[in-house]
Amino acid sequence: MWCPSRESRRGNSRHQSFFYADSEEDIAAMCITAEIGQINDEPFDFDKLVVCGRFVETHASEIGLTIESRDVPQKGMVRSSQP
């Protein structure tokens, strides 16, 4: 319920977001899954998974690939930054 006697505050903030997986291969699979969701109805192409796997390997530092070390439920899992 709107109350005219109360002051309204608005703002925004940016928070980090991550993908978590059991392996680098799982991170690559998540990359391809996100892409397939936006493509046409063509059958799955295994070569796309290979390309995503190579990308994860060669761009690990750019995508923030690391093992989660903070004291969170995902501790020990592979973590990648989400754009």
C-alpha positions in Angstrom: 0.0 0.0 0.0 1.4 3.4 -1.0 1.9 5.8 1.9 2.5 9.4 0.9 4.1 10.2 4.3 7.0 7.7 3.6 9.9 8.6 1.5 10.7 6.3 -1.4 14.2 5.2 -2.2 15.4 3.7 -5.4 18.8 2.4 -6.5 20.6 -0.3 -8.3 23.7 -2.3 -7.7 25.7 -4.9 -9.6 26.5 -8.2 -8.1 28.8 -11.0 -9.2 27.1 -14.1 -10.6 28.7 -17.5 -11.1 28.2 -20.9 -12.8 29.1 -23.9 -10.7 29.9 -27.4 -12.0 31.7 -30.6 -11.0 34.2 -30.3 -13.9 35.5 -28.0 -16.7 33.6 -30.3 -19.1 30.4 -29.4 -17.3 31.1 -25.7 -17.7 31.6 -26.3 -21.4 28.3 -28.2 -21.5 26.6 -25.2 -19.8 28.0 -22.9 -22.4 26.6 -25.0 -25.3 23.3 -25.4 -23.6 22.8 -21.7 -23.3 23.7 -21.3 -26.9 21.3 -24.0 -28.1 18.4 -22.4 -26.3 18.7 -19.4 -28.6 19.3 -21.3 -31.9 17.0 -23.0 -34.3 15.7 -26.6 -34.3 18.8 -28.2 -35.9 20.0 -31.4 -34.2 22.8 -31.2 -31.6 26.2 -30.9 -33.2 29.0 -32.5 -31.1 31.5 -30.2 -32.7 29.9 -27.3 -30.8 30.7 -29.0 -27.5 34.3 -29.5 -28.6 34.6 -25.8 -29.5 33.2 -24.8 -26.2 35.6 -27.1 -24.4 38.5 -25.6 -26.2 37.3 -22.1 -25.4 37.0 -23.0 -21.6 40.6 -24.4 -21.7 42.2 -21.5 -23.6 40.3 -18.7 -21.9 40.1 -20.0 -18.3 41.4 -16.8 -16.8 39.1 -14.6 -18.9 36.0 -16.4 -17.8 37.1 -16.6 -14.2 37.6 -20.4 -14.1 38.7 -21.4 -10.6 37.9 -23.8 -7.8 35.5 -22.3 -5.3 37.4 -21.8 -2.1 35.0 -19.6 -0.1 33.0 -21.1 2.7 29.8 -21.6 0.7 27.8 -24.8 -0.2 29.6 -24.9 -3.6 33.1 -25.0 -2.0 35.4 -27.3 -4.0 33.3 -27.0 -7.2 34.6 -25.5 -10.5 33.4 -21.9 -10.7 33.1 -19.6 -13.7 32.0 -16.0 -13.8 28.7 -15.4 -15.4 28.6 -12.4 -17.8 
